Amino acid sequence: MTAMGSPLSGKRIVVTGGAGFLGQAVCERLRALGAGEVLVPRRAQFDLTTESAVERLYREMKPQVILHLAAEVGGIGANMENPGRYFFANMAMALHLIEGARRHGVERFVQTGTICAYPKFTPVPFREDNLWNGYPEETNAPYGVAKKAALVMLDAYRHQYGLKSAYLLPVNLYGPRDNFDLRTSHVIPALIRKCVEARRAGADRITCWGTGAASREFLFVDDAADGLVRAAEVMDDPEPINLGTGMEITIRNLVTLIARLCEFRGEIVWDSSKPDGQPRRCLDTARAERLLGWRARVGFEEGLRRTISWFEAQGS
């Protein structure tokens, strides 16, 4: 949709998490569509886990549309260390923001969910209708359940109060400007950093968590941003919508690919005492194409090359 024809043109839009990895890409697209104002509440001024800060956000920023991307999240290790905090923070933010949207007459609320909300043994490819057919994988269940609770709240608010909303489930994201902190990052940035630093140091090996047998699907951040913005344009009901590519790769093959692209030629050692996480992740994205007219466009190897180039250019 062109900027002139977008329902978001001229709108006052708040993007929580707008200074983050996905948020920056979303904000760029909103501005390109001619949004009137794109406002990004920063954590230092607005602790969105507190009702008072969220109420102040609505009073001061007066949004017509909310895209709620802010989250407290990390990789398997961070999830295992912070289950209580991740449940509370993500539940509290959604709770206060959705209730605030109702009270302040927001036109549309877009919520990002998580693939961690799917049951541990969901049939592959994951279809949105399977979202409630079991408990999530244990290492990230508190985070996943908190995010899934936001879907229930939005559905209830649509039925009782008429709040228009959308609920998107992006698969594992990657791309330039990702979090490359080895303690809190997800698998692709962590592997890129390990391989690049090992190559620079002349190391003869890297160690990776698990067995490498688990599989994952990955989505380039710009494609995810396109899907979220499109949902903000056209969705009224929070029917869960997967955003992904439909391409599955094992972690073992992923490591081999990233090592090759990073030009690391040493040994890859697997620490099987560490968890693999959910056994498989791969999405059915037919609903996104049907409801949003959206599909991923950036090929996986091309996206990895762009991400590695960005990281190398930082001189980290």
VMD Tcl script that draws the C-alpha trace (Angstrom):
set ca {
  {0.00 0.00 0.00}
  {1.29 3.48 -0.86}
  {1.78 6.18 1.74}
  {-1.12 8.20 0.28}
  {-3.49 5.23 0.55}
  {-2.44 3.92 3.96}
  {-4.95 4.08 6.85}
  {-1.95 5.00 9.02}
  {-1.18 8.17 7.08}
  {-1.39 11.18 9.38}
  {-1.97 9.05 12.50}
  {-0.32 9.59 15.88}
  {1.31 6.22 16.56}
  {3.13 4.96 19.66}
  {5.59 2.10 19.19}
  {6.64 0.54 22.49}
  {10.08 -0.98 22.03}
  {10.51 1.37 19.08}
  {14.18 1.96 19.89}
  {14.89 -1.76 19.78}
  {15.86 -4.21 17.10}
  {12.44 -4.80 15.52}
  {11.08 -1.45 16.66}
  {13.53 0.61 14.62}
  {12.52 -1.22 11.45}
  {8.82 -0.74 12.26}
  {9.27 2.98 12.91}
  {11.06 3.42 9.59}
  {8.14 1.82 7.75}
  {5.54 3.86 9.58}
  {7.32 7.09 8.68}
  {7.60 5.96 5.06}
  {3.82 5.44 5.03}
  {3.27 9.03 6.12}
  {2.37 8.53 9.79}
  {1.69 11.91 11.38}
  {3.88 11.21 14.41}
  {5.77 8.10 15.47}
  {6.43 8.26 19.20}
  {8.75 5.93 21.12}
  {8.42 5.80 24.92}
  {11.78 5.09 26.50}
  {12.16 2.92 29.57}
  {13.93 5.60 31.60}
  {10.81 7.79 31.39}
  {8.08 5.14 31.14}
  {8.31 1.88 33.07}
  {5.51 0.11 31.21}
  {5.23 -2.58 33.88}
  {3.59 0.05 36.14}
  {0.05 1.34 35.73}
  {1.00 4.93 36.57}
  {3.63 5.15 33.84}
  {1.28 3.68 31.24}
  {-1.47 6.12 32.21}
  {1.00 8.98 31.86}
  {2.02 7.68 28.43}
  {-1.58 7.83 27.22}
  {-2.14 11.30 28.68}
  {1.06 12.80 27.26}
  {1.40 11.02 23.91}
  {-2.32 10.68 23.05}
  {-1.84 7.80 20.56}
  {-4.43 6.86 17.97}
  {-2.65 3.57 17.23}
  {-0.41 1.44 19.47}
  {2.12 -1.12 18.28}
  {3.27 -2.96 21.39}
  {6.68 -4.50 20.65}
  {8.37 -3.96 24.02}
  {9.31 -7.17 25.81}
  {11.71 -8.58 28.35}
  {13.19 -11.64 26.71}
  {16.41 -13.52 26.05}
  {17.78 -16.84 24.88}
  {17.41 -20.20 26.63}
  {19.87 -19.32 29.39}
  {18.27 -15.96 30.16}
  {14.80 -17.53 30.20}
  {15.96 -20.18 32.67}
  {17.51 -17.52 34.95}
  {14.55 -15.10 34.88}
  {11.26 -17.03 34.63}
  {9.46 -14.92 37.22}
  {10.64 -11.59 35.90}
  {9.85 -12.49 32.30}
  {6.33 -13.57 33.19}
  {5.63 -10.50 35.32}
  {7.16 -7.89 33.03}
  {5.51 -9.11 29.84}
  {2.13 -9.73 31.48}
  {2.14 -6.37 33.28}
  {3.01 -4.38 30.16}
  {0.24 -5.96 28.11}
  {-2.28 -5.70 30.94}
  {-1.78 -1.98 31.52}
  {-1.37 -1.01 27.87}
  {-4.49 -2.84 26.63}
  {-6.65 -1.50 29.45}
  {-5.27 1.98 28.76}
  {-6.09 1.64 25.08}
  {-9.70 0.89 25.97}
  {-10.04 3.82 28.36}
  {-8.36 6.32 26.04}
  {-10.19 5.34 22.85}
  {-7.24 4.00 20.86}
  {-8.30 3.11 17.31}
  {-6.21 -0.05 16.99}
  {-3.80 -2.03 19.20}
  {-1.18 -4.33 17.64}
  {0.38 -6.91 19.96}
  {3.45 -9.00 19.18}
  {3.22 -12.53 20.49}
  {5.91 -15.20 20.46}
  {6.47 -18.62 18.97}
  {7.44 -19.65 22.52}
  {3.69 -19.68 23.23}
  {3.16 -22.79 21.07}
  {3.00 -26.20 22.78}
  {6.31 -28.04 23.11}
  {5.28 -30.78 20.68}
  {3.22 -28.77 18.21}
  {2.84 -30.56 14.86}
  {5.11 -29.03 12.21}
  {4.43 -26.71 10.50}
  {2.88 -24.75 13.39}
  {-0.66 -23.66 12.59}
  {-2.36 -20.97 14.61}
  {-5.23 -23.32 15.47}
  {-2.77 -25.44 17.50}
  {-1.81 -22.61 19.85}
  {-3.84 -23.98 22.77}
  {-3.20 -27.70 22.29}
  {-0.60 -28.14 25.07}
  {1.91 -26.48 27.39}
  {4.92 -24.57 25.98}
  {8.51 -25.83 26.17}
  {9.53 -25.55 29.83}
  {12.58 -23.27 29.52}
  {10.55 -20.42 28.03}
  {7.00 -21.25 29.16}
  {6.55 -18.30 31.59}
  {7.41 -15.82 28.84}
  {5.27 -17.66 26.28}
  {2.23 -17.95 28.57}
  {2.39 -14.25 29.47}
  {2.41 -13.32 25.79}
  {-0.45 -15.71 25.06}
  {-2.51 -14.21 27.88}
  {-2.38 -10.89 26.01}
  {-4.16 -12.59 23.10}
  {-6.97 -13.67 25.44}
  {-7.26 -10.14 26.82}
  {-7.44 -8.57 23.36}
  {-10.08 -11.05 22.26}
  {-12.14 -10.31 25.36}
  {-11.77 -6.55 24.86}
  {-12.81 -6.83 21.23}
  {-15.99 -8.66 22.23}
  {-16.89 -6.53 25.26}
  {-15.57 -3.08 24.33}
  {-15.08 -3.17 20.56}
  {-11.32 -2.52 20.79}
  {-9.84 -3.20 17.35}
  {-6.61 -5.16 17.56}
  {-4.16 -7.51 15.86}
  {-1.98 -10.29 17.25}
  {1.16 -11.38 15.37}
  {3.44 -14.34 16.08}
  {6.82 -13.60 14.47}
  {9.19 -16.53 14.32}
  {12.82 -16.09 15.50}
  {14.04 -12.77 14.11}
  {17.53 -11.81 12.97}
  {19.20 -8.98 11.10}
  {21.34 -5.85 11.48}
  {21.08 -4.07 14.85}
  {20.21 -7.31 16.67}
  {21.38 -7.98 20.25}
  {24.83 -9.58 20.07}
  {25.37 -9.90 23.84}
  {26.29 -13.56 24.36}
  {24.46 -13.70 27.70}
  {21.06 -12.50 26.44}
  {21.10 -12.86 22.66}
  {19.26 -15.38 20.51}
  {20.97 -18.05 18.48}
  {21.92 -16.28 15.22}
  {23.60 -13.18 16.71}
  {25.28 -15.33 19.36}
  {26.70 -17.67 16.70}
  {27.81 -14.79 14.49}
  {29.66 -13.18 17.37}
  {31.26 -16.47 18.43}
  {32.46 -17.24 14.89}
  {33.73 -13.74 14.12}
  {35.56 -13.40 17.44}
  {37.05 -16.89 17.14}
  {38.29 -16.11 13.63}
  {39.81 -12.81 14.74}
  {41.48 -14.47 17.73}
  {42.78 -17.39 15.67}
  {40.88 -19.84 17.91}
  {40.69 -23.42 16.72}
  {37.20 -24.18 18.08}
  {33.89 -22.79 19.28}
  {31.43 -24.44 21.70}
  {27.70 -24.48 21.01}
  {24.82 -25.38 23.34}
  {22.89 -28.63 23.00}
  {23.18 -31.35 20.41}
  {22.40 -29.33 17.28}
  {19.43 -31.59 16.52}
  {16.72 -29.01 17.24}
  {15.40 -27.08 14.27}
  {14.34 -23.48 13.90}
  {12.91 -21.08 11.38}
  {14.19 -17.52 11.06}
  {12.69 -14.31 9.69}
  {14.62 -11.25 8.55}
  {13.70 -8.22 10.68}
  {12.57 -6.04 7.74}
  {10.09 -8.70 6.65}
  {8.68 -8.90 10.18}
  {8.30 -5.12 10.30}
  {6.36 -5.17 7.04}
  {3.95 -7.75 8.47}
  {3.33 -5.82 11.69}
  {2.69 -2.55 9.90}
  {0.35 -4.25 7.46}
  {-1.62 -5.67 10.40}
  {-1.87 -2.17 11.87}
  {-3.45 -1.09 8.59}
  {-6.04 -3.81 8.06}
  {-6.77 -6.03 11.11}
  {-9.71 -5.45 13.46}
  {-9.78 -8.78 15.33}
  {-6.89 -10.40 17.24}
  {-6.91 -13.60 15.23}
  {-3.38 -14.96 15.79}
  {-1.24 -14.68 12.66}
  {2.13 -16.38 12.13}
  {4.91 -14.39 10.48}
  {7.65 -16.62 9.07}
  {9.23 -18.09 5.98}
  {8.21 -21.76 6.21}
  {11.88 -22.80 5.93}
  {13.24 -25.04 8.70}
  {16.94 -25.59 9.47}
  {18.64 -27.64 12.20}
  {20.88 -25.77 14.61}
  {23.77 -28.00 13.52}
  {23.33 -26.95 9.88}
  {22.81 -23.35 10.96}
  {26.14 -23.30 12.80}
  {27.90 -24.79 9.77}
  {26.35 -22.14 7.49}
  {27.20 -19.21 9.78}
  {30.77 -20.48 10.31}
  {31.23 -20.62 6.53}
  {29.80 -17.13 5.96}
  {31.96 -15.76 8.82}
  {35.01 -17.56 7.41}
  {35.62 -19.44 10.65}
  {37.30 -22.76 9.80}
  {37.86 -24.23 13.27}
  {36.14 -27.11 15.03}
  {32.54 -26.90 16.27}
  {32.13 -28.59 19.70}
  {28.65 -29.42 21.06}
  {27.94 -29.19 24.80}
  {25.10 -31.72 25.16}
  {24.72 -30.93 28.86}
  {22.95 -27.73 27.77}
  {19.29 -27.82 26.64}
  {18.20 -27.77 23.00}
  {14.93 -25.97 23.76}
  {11.79 -26.74 21.75}
  {12.55 -29.67 19.38}
  {11.25 -28.05 16.18}
  {9.90 -24.72 14.99}
  {8.53 -24.11 11.53}
  {5.42 -22.10 10.71}
  {2.47 -22.33 8.40}
  {2.16 -18.77 7.07}
  {-0.94 -19.21 4.89}
  {-3.07 -17.08 7.21}
  {-0.69 -14.10 6.91}
  {-0.88 -14.30 3.14}
  {-4.68 -14.58 3.23}
  {-5.42 -11.86 5.77}
  {-2.51 -9.47 5.23}
  {-1.37 -10.19 1.69}
  {2.08 -10.66 3.27}
  {4.95 -13.05 2.64}
  {8.65 -12.95 3.51}
  {10.89 -11.63 0.75}
  {14.50 -11.75 2.03}
  {16.27 -15.08 1.42}
  {17.96 -16.68 4.41}
  {21.56 -16.65 3.19}
  {21.16 -13.08 1.93}
  {19.77 -12.02 5.31}
  {22.66 -13.70 7.13}
  {25.20 -11.96 4.90}
  {23.64 -8.56 5.65}
  {23.63 -9.32 9.38}
  {27.26 -10.48 9.44}
  {28.37 -7.46 7.42}
  {26.63 -5.13 9.87}
  {28.23 -6.82 12.89}
  {31.69 -6.82 11.32}
  {31.31 -3.10 10.55}
  {30.71 -2.32 14.24}
  {34.28 -3.35 15.06}
  {33.03 -5.27 18.12}
}
mol new
graphics top color blue
foreach p $ca { graphics top sphere $p radius 0.5 }
foreach p [lrange $ca 0 end-1] q [lrange $ca 1 end] { graphics top cylinder $p $q radius 0.2 }
display resetview
